[in-house]
Amino acid sequence: MNRTQATIITIGDELLIGQVIDTNSAYIAQALNHIGVKVTNRIAVGDDKKSINDALDAASLNNDIIILTGGLGPTADDITKPLLNEYFKGKMVIHQPTLEHITNIFVNIHKRPMIERNRKQAEVPDVCEVLFNETGTAPGMLFKKDKNFYFSLPGVPHEMRWLIDNQVIPVIKQNFQSHTIGHRTLLTAGIGESFLAELINDFETTLPEAIKLAYLPNFGVVRLRLTGTSADEKEINHALDAHFEKLKKVVADYLVTDADDPMEVVVGNLLKSRNQTVATAESCTGGYIGHLLSKHAGSSQFYTGGVISYDNRIKTEFLDVSTEILHTVGAVSQQAVEQMALAVRKNMNTDYGVSVSGIMGPSGQTNEKPLGMVWIGVANKEKVYSKVFYLRFDRIRNIEVTANQAINLLRLLIINKI
């Protein structure tokens, strides 16, 4: 049985010039993947009739489902609806339930007059099935031609998401045969992508055709994802579980978690399970480690706070770094970060302390301390450990990689691996 295939077309000049980041197609792709529909293309086109027509023609050739977002608003640049009316040879009519819905929004909820521009949003081609939009004024539309389903959705993200979840996915599930797509994901740290590929090369060659391996490197860590596809849900899940267990054994020395969780969640769960706490002392990362540790619900159970110590005066007054250390070896040094980690743990009365100091760029380097050089320290009541890293990215990515490496060192200290 062939898999159902889909193309996603996002419409808008703002997408092509980078003014707006396209999150819609990512959400749609995830929703389709969840029900076993294969996305073959994600296409962005401008507010241009020929470009949209060409994209529709191309998508129609090899796909069962075409989903468009954007261009359904009340302004002159919203050309999708009249274009689709012409493409499918229809005529515009008022959809009365949508008109009543729009009238209620403007007159009864917002206490504003119902103008003709808003009334026209209730117009739809008579050759479409209207997908009622409970969350906004632009209805979704479904066109059918030569066994293909064409869904046109508003580009406003929360409206698009509601329509996908409540209108589009149910229609697809009713009309197309589905496959099961299963995923198994683990997280590794302490090994680069190319070396990891060498390590698991023999394992990868044993994978059956129905299971694919993907490498997902990010900020000093690499996720490995197995994806299996089959019409038989029980069969593919059994195969995924068996191969995932083999993969975990191969990468055991670098395995962080066998769940699809980021590093900070793994460490947060470790700390919560042990009823332990951590504090941070950050120079070059400017609070980014604290941001990661506190961004998920429940972080107050283990993260008490931090000190952002860009200025050396803060390092001496709040983190007990001696002026002698700063004058002799400097703030970007093993001695400085070790003292920072020890002091922030002691002063905030936590089980662990994490510290960083480095040169993130694009300036500030010396002959002895190049761009990207960063020291990371971690401490508990018994020990302090530090490690130097030499990063090669721009300032923002250096900060992000440093934060992930710092949290990983904390993890290793918690589980007694350093």
Secondary structure per residue as TSV (DSSP state, phi and psi in degrees):
chain	resnum	aa	ss	phi	psi
A	1	M	-	360.0	123.3
A	2	N	-	-72.4	145.5
A	3	R	-	-75.8	144.4
A	4	T	-	-66.1	134.3
A	5	Q	E	-118.7	150.3
A	6	A	E	-142.1	151.6
A	7	T	E	-120.6	141.0
A	8	I	E	-110.3	126.7
A	9	I	E	-118.5	118.1
A	10	T	E	-105.1	136.2
A	11	I	E	-117.2	131.6
A	12	G	-	151.1	129.8
A	13	D	H	-58.8	-31.9
A	14	E	H	-63.0	-25.9
A	15	L	H	-74.3	-38.0
A	16	L	H	-73.3	-28.8
A	17	I	T	-94.7	2.4
A	18	G	T	79.9	11.1
A	19	Q	S	-71.1	-32.5
A	20	V	S	-126.0	133.6
A	21	I	-	-85.2	131.5
A	22	D	-	-79.5	99.2
A	23	T	-	-97.0	-15.9
A	24	N	H	-63.0	-47.2
A	25	S	H	-65.8	-31.8
A	26	A	H	-64.7	-43.7
A	27	Y	H	-64.0	-43.8
A	28	I	H	-63.3	-44.0
A	29	A	H	-60.8	-41.2
A	30	Q	H	-64.5	-41.1
A	31	A	H	-65.0	-41.3
A	32	L	H	-67.7	-42.2
A	33	N	H	-58.5	-38.3
A	34	H	H	-62.1	-29.9
A	35	I	T	-103.8	12.8
A	36	G	T	86.9	13.1
A	37	V	-	-88.5	131.3
A	38	K	E	-88.7	122.8
A	39	V	E	-86.8	117.7
A	40	T	E	-91.2	-28.6
A	41	N	E	-151.4	147.5
A	42	R	E	-124.5	115.2
A	43	I	E	-119.5	133.2
A	44	A	E	-109.4	130.2
A	45	V	E	-130.9	157.0
A	46	G	-	-82.2	-179.7
A	47	D	S	-78.8	67.7
A	48	D	-	-137.7	124.8
A	49	K	H	-58.7	-47.2
A	50	K	H	-64.0	-41.7
A	51	S	H	-62.4	-41.6
A	52	I	H	-68.9	-42.7
A	53	N	H	-60.8	-43.8
A	54	D	H	-63.3	-40.5
A	55	A	H	-64.7	-40.7
A	56	L	H	-64.4	-44.7
A	57	D	H	-60.5	-45.4
A	58	A	H	-66.7	-42.3
A	59	A	H	-66.5	-30.4
A	60	S	H	-69.1	-21.6
A	61	L	H	-68.1	-42.2
A	62	N	H	-127.1	15.9
A	63	N	-	-127.9	150.6
A	64	D	S	-88.7	-30.1
A	65	I	E	-129.6	133.1
A	66	I	E	-124.7	124.4
A	67	I	E	-117.2	122.6
A	68	L	E	-109.9	143.9
A	69	T	E	-130.4	144.5
A	70	G	S	102.4	160.3
A	71	G	-	77.1	21.5
A	72	L	-	-111.8	13.2
A	73	G	S	-79.8	-171.8
A	74	P	S	-92.1	3.6
A	75	T	S	-99.5	170.2
A	76	A	T	-65.0	-27.1
A	77	D	T	-83.2	-2.2
A	78	D	-	-88.0	91.3
A	79	I	-	-104.6	-1.2
A	80	T	H	-63.0	-46.2
A	81	K	H	-64.0	-50.7
A	82	P	H	-63.7	-32.2
A	83	L	H	-65.0	-44.3
A	84	L	H	-67.7	-34.9
A	85	N	H	-59.1	-42.3
A	86	E	H	-72.6	-40.8
A	87	Y	H	-61.6	-39.3
A	88	F	T	-100.8	9.2
A	89	K	T	59.5	54.2
A	90	G	-	-113.6	-170.6
A	91	K	-	-136.1	151.1
A	92	M	E	-80.4	133.4
A	93	V	E	-136.5	158.8
A	94	I	E	-81.6	128.6
A	95	H	-	-93.3	106.7
A	96	Q	H	-60.0	-44.1
A	97	P	H	-59.7	-36.8
A	98	T	H	-68.7	-40.4
A	99	L	H	-60.5	-43.5
A	100	E	H	-63.7	-38.8
A	101	H	H	-64.6	-46.5
A	102	I	H	-64.3	-42.1
A	103	T	H	-60.1	-42.4
A	104	N	I	-62.7	-39.8
A	105	I	I	-63.1	-47.7
A	106	F	I	-79.2	-45.6
A	107	V	I	-81.9	-46.9
A	108	N	I	-90.9	-34.5
A	109	I	I	-91.5	-53.1
A	110	H	S	-89.5	-8.2
A	111	K	-	55.9	43.8
A	112	R	-	-122.0	155.0
A	113	P	-	-69.6	150.8
A	114	M	-	-88.8	104.7
A	115	I	-	-93.5	165.1
A	116	E	H	-60.8	-36.1
A	117	R	H	-60.1	-39.2
A	118	N	H	-75.3	-36.5
A	119	R	H	-60.5	-36.6
A	120	K	G	-65.7	-18.1
A	121	Q	G	-66.9	-18.9
A	122	A	G	-82.4	-5.1
A	123	E	E	-78.2	135.7
A	124	V	E	-140.4	155.8
A	125	P	E	-64.6	139.4
A	126	D	T	-71.7	-5.7
A	127	V	T	-96.9	7.9
A	128	C	S	-111.2	160.3
A	129	E	E	-96.7	127.8
A	130	V	E	-80.1	131.0
A	131	L	E	-100.8	103.2
A	132	F	-	-60.4	129.9
A	133	N	-	-102.4	98.3
A	134	E	T	-68.1	-22.3
A	135	T	T	-101.8	-0.6
A	136	G	S	-161.5	-168.6
A	137	T	S	-100.0	-15.7
A	138	A	S	-97.6	115.4
A	139	P	-	-72.2	153.1
A	140	G	E	-80.4	162.0
A	141	M	E	-138.6	144.4
A	142	L	E	-122.5	123.0
A	143	F	E	-113.8	145.9
A	144	K	E	-126.0	133.6
A	145	K	E	-156.9	125.4
A	146	D	T	51.2	47.4
A	147	K	T	70.4	0.8
A	148	N	E	-92.9	145.4
A	149	F	E	-110.4	127.8
A	150	Y	E	-115.3	117.4
A	151	F	E	-106.2	129.4
A	152	S	E	-115.7	122.7
A	153	L	E	-126.3	151.7
A	154	P	-	-63.5	155.4
A	155	G	S	-85.6	-12.6
A	156	V	S	-63.0	119.5
A	157	P	H	-54.8	-46.0
A	158	H	H	-69.9	-30.0
A	159	E	H	-70.8	-44.4
A	160	M	H	-59.4	-45.0
A	161	R	H	-62.2	-41.7
A	162	W	H	-63.6	-43.3
A	163	L	H	-65.5	-40.6
A	164	I	I	-59.3	-49.6
A	165	D	I	-71.1	-38.1
A	166	N	I	-103.2	-16.5
A	167	Q	I	-122.8	-53.4
A	168	V	I	-70.9	-52.8
A	169	I	H	-60.6	-43.3
A	170	P	H	-59.1	-39.7
A	171	V	H	-64.1	-44.1
A	172	I	H	-62.3	-44.0
A	173	K	H	-64.3	-30.8
A	174	Q	H	-76.8	-25.2
A	175	N	H	-113.9	-10.7
A	176	F	S	-130.3	144.8
A	177	Q	-	-71.8	141.4
A	178	S	-	-114.7	151.5
A	179	H	-	-104.3	162.3
A	180	T	E	-93.8	127.6
A	181	I	E	-114.3	119.2
A	182	G	E	-114.7	148.8
A	183	H	E	-128.3	145.0
A	184	R	E	-133.4	126.4
A	185	T	E	-130.0	137.8
A	186	L	E	-130.6	163.6
A	187	L	E	-120.2	132.1
A	188	T	E	-118.2	156.9
A	189	A	E	-148.7	153.9
A	190	G	S	90.1	8.5
A	191	I	S	-149.3	135.6
A	192	G	-	-75.2	163.7
A	193	E	H	-59.9	-44.3
A	194	S	H	-67.0	-40.4
A	195	F	H	-68.5	-35.1
A	196	L	H	-64.8	-39.5
A	197	A	H	-62.4	-39.8
A	198	E	H	-62.9	-41.6
A	199	L	H	-62.4	-38.6
A	200	I	T	-105.7	14.9
A	201	N	H	-57.5	-47.1
A	202	D	H	-63.8	-39.2
A	203	F	H	-62.4	-43.3
A	204	E	H	-62.8	-35.4
A	205	T	H	-70.2	-15.8
A	206	T	T	-92.1	-3.7
A	207	L	-	-69.2	138.1
A	208	P	-	-71.1	166.3
A	209	E	T	-62.0	-28.8
A	210	A	T	-77.4	-8.6
A	211	I	E	-120.7	128.0
A	212	K	E	-115.4	147.3
A	213	L	E	-109.7	132.3
A	214	A	E	-122.9	140.6
A	215	Y	E	-100.7	128.1
A	216	L	E	-127.4	80.6
A	217	P	E	-77.2	145.0
A	218	N	E	-166.8	118.3
A	219	F	T	53.8	47.5
A	220	G	T	85.8	3.6
A	221	V	E	-130.1	164.0
A	222	V	E	-133.3	123.1
A	223	R	E	-90.0	143.9
A	224	L	E	-117.5	127.4
A	225	R	E	-124.0	125.1
A	226	L	E	-95.4	131.3
A	227	T	E	-124.1	126.0
A	228	G	E	-119.2	142.9
A	229	T	E	-131.6	130.2
A	230	S	E	-163.8	157.1
A	231	A	S	-77.0	-16.9
A	232	D	-	-103.5	103.1
A	233	E	H	-61.4	-45.4
A	234	K	H	-62.9	-42.0
A	235	E	H	-64.7	-45.9
A	236	I	H	-71.1	-36.5
A	237	N	H	-67.5	-36.7
A	238	H	H	-63.9	-43.8
A	239	A	H	-65.8	-41.8
A	240	L	H	-61.6	-44.4
A	241	D	H	-61.0	-42.6
A	242	A	H	-65.1	-45.6
A	243	H	H	-72.7	-30.9
A	244	F	H	-66.5	-39.4
A	245	E	H	-62.8	-38.9
A	246	K	H	-64.9	-43.1
A	247	L	H	-62.8	-41.7
A	248	K	H	-60.8	-36.7
A	249	K	H	-68.7	-38.2
A	250	V	H	-65.2	-38.8
A	251	V	T	-102.4	18.6
A	252	A	G	-53.4	-36.7
A	253	D	G	-68.6	-17.9
A	254	Y	G	-120.7	5.6
A	255	L	E	-73.7	126.1
A	256	V	E	-94.9	-49.1
A	257	T	E	-157.7	150.6
A	258	D	S	-100.1	19.8
A	259	A	S	-114.3	160.0
A	260	D	S	-85.8	65.2
A	261	D	-	-120.2	145.9
A	262	P	-	-72.6	165.3
A	263	M	H	-56.0	-42.8
A	264	E	H	-66.1	-30.3
A	265	V	H	-70.9	-40.7
A	266	V	H	-58.9	-47.6
A	267	V	H	-69.3	-39.9
A	268	G	H	-59.5	-42.5
A	269	N	H	-65.5	-38.0
A	270	L	H	-59.7	-48.5
A	271	L	H	-64.6	-43.0
A	272	K	H	-64.2	-39.6
A	273	S	H	-65.6	-23.7
A	274	R	T	-104.2	2.5
A	275	N	T	55.5	45.5
A	276	Q	-	-118.7	165.7
A	277	T	-	-132.5	163.3
A	278	V	E	-142.5	150.0
A	279	A	E	-129.9	158.1
A	280	T	E	-124.6	147.3
A	281	A	E	-127.5	109.6
A	282	E	E	-120.6	129.5
A	283	S	S	-104.3	-73.7
A	284	C	T	-71.8	-20.2
A	285	T	T	-93.8	-7.8
A	286	G	T	57.4	30.5
A	287	G	T	99.0	2.2
A	288	Y	H	-67.9	-33.6
A	289	I	H	-64.2	-45.4
A	290	G	H	-60.9	-37.8
A	291	H	H	-59.7	-47.8
A	292	L	H	-63.2	-44.5
A	293	L	H	-66.7	-27.2
A	294	S	H	-104.5	2.6
A	295	K	S	-79.2	-15.6
A	296	H	S	-105.3	150.0
A	297	A	T	-58.4	141.2
A	298	G	T	89.9	1.7
A	299	S	G	-69.1	-20.4
A	300	S	G	-66.2	-14.9
A	301	Q	G	-72.5	-23.5
A	302	F	T	-130.5	-19.1
A	303	Y	E	-107.5	117.6
A	304	T	E	-91.7	-29.2
A	305	G	E	150.0	-172.9
A	306	G	E	-156.4	170.4
A	307	V	E	-119.4	125.4
A	308	I	E	-96.3	110.0
A	309	S	-	-115.7	60.4
A	310	Y	-	-63.8	-44.9
A	311	D	S	-81.3	140.0
A	312	N	H	-62.3	-26.6
A	313	R	H	-62.2	-36.1
A	314	I	H	-67.8	-36.2
A	315	K	H	-64.5	-39.2
A	316	T	H	-78.4	-40.9
A	317	E	H	-80.7	-32.3
A	318	F	H	-112.9	-16.9
A	319	L	H	-125.1	11.8
A	320	D	-	61.3	22.8
A	321	V	-	-78.6	124.9
A	322	S	-	-73.9	150.2
A	323	T	H	-62.9	-27.2
A	324	E	H	-63.9	-43.8
A	325	I	H	-60.8	-45.1
A	326	L	H	-65.3	-35.7
A	327	H	H	-79.3	-28.2
A	328	T	H	-94.3	-55.5
A	329	V	T	-109.1	-14.4
A	330	G	-	89.4	171.8
A	331	A	S	-71.1	-30.4
A	332	V	S	-91.5	81.9
A	333	S	S	-157.3	160.9
A	334	Q	H	-60.6	-44.6
A	335	Q	H	-61.8	-40.9
A	336	A	H	-66.9	-47.9
A	337	V	H	-70.0	-32.4
A	338	E	H	-65.5	-42.1
A	339	Q	H	-66.0	-38.8
A	340	M	H	-62.2	-44.8
A	341	A	H	-64.6	-43.1
A	342	L	H	-63.9	-43.9
A	343	A	H	-70.3	-42.5
A	344	V	H	-67.8	-33.8
A	345	R	H	-65.5	-45.4
A	346	K	H	-68.5	-47.8
A	347	N	H	-68.3	-28.7
A	348	M	T	-100.3	3.0
A	349	N	T	55.6	52.2
A	350	T	-	-114.7	169.8
A	351	D	S	-77.0	-29.7
A	352	Y	E	-135.6	151.2
A	353	G	E	-127.9	142.3
A	354	V	E	-126.7	137.4
A	355	S	E	-139.9	152.0
A	356	V	E	-143.9	146.2
A	357	S	E	-154.1	129.0
A	358	G	E	-167.0	-173.5
A	359	I	-	-118.3	99.1
A	360	M	-	-82.9	-17.5
A	361	G	S	92.7	174.0
A	362	P	S	-85.0	6.3
A	363	S	S	-139.2	-179.3
A	364	G	-	102.7	-2.1
A	365	Q	-	-77.6	160.5
A	366	T	-	-131.1	177.6
A	367	N	S	-62.1	-35.5
A	368	E	S	-84.4	-25.7
A	369	K	S	-129.1	94.7
A	370	P	-	-77.6	167.4
A	371	L	T	-56.5	137.2
A	372	G	T	89.2	-3.8
A	373	M	E	-75.8	127.8
A	374	V	E	-143.7	134.6
A	375	W	E	-101.6	137.5
A	376	I	E	-124.5	134.3
A	377	G	E	-124.7	144.5
A	378	V	E	-135.7	145.3
A	379	A	E	-146.7	149.4
A	380	N	-	-130.2	-163.9
A	381	K	S	-70.1	-24.6
A	382	E	S	-96.5	-29.2
A	383	K	-	-152.3	164.7
A	384	V	E	-132.1	139.4
A	385	Y	E	-133.5	141.7
A	386	S	E	-139.3	155.4
A	387	K	E	-150.1	141.8
A	388	V	E	-100.2	141.1
A	389	F	E	-125.0	148.9
A	390	Y	E	-121.5	104.6
A	391	L	-	-97.2	160.7
A	392	R	-	-131.7	21.4
A	393	F	S	-106.5	-171.8
A	394	D	-	-79.0	176.9
A	395	R	H	-57.8	-48.1
A	396	I	H	-64.5	-46.4
A	397	R	H	-67.8	-36.2
A	398	N	H	-59.1	-41.6
A	399	I	H	-63.3	-44.4
A	400	E	H	-66.2	-42.6
A	401	V	H	-65.1	-42.5
A	402	T	H	-58.6	-44.8
A	403	A	H	-61.4	-43.3
A	404	N	H	-66.2	-39.8
A	405	Q	H	-65.7	-37.6
A	406	A	H	-64.9	-43.2
A	407	I	H	-67.7	-34.1
A	408	N	H	-66.8	-40.4
A	409	L	H	-62.5	-38.1
A	410	L	H	-59.9	-44.3
A	411	R	H	-57.9	-45.5
A	412	L	H	-64.0	-35.9
A	413	L	H	-68.8	-40.1
A	414	I	H	-61.5	-40.6
A	415	I	T	-94.6	14.3
A	416	N	T	62.3	36.8
A	417	K	-	-97.1	-6.0
A	418	I	-	-135.5	360.0
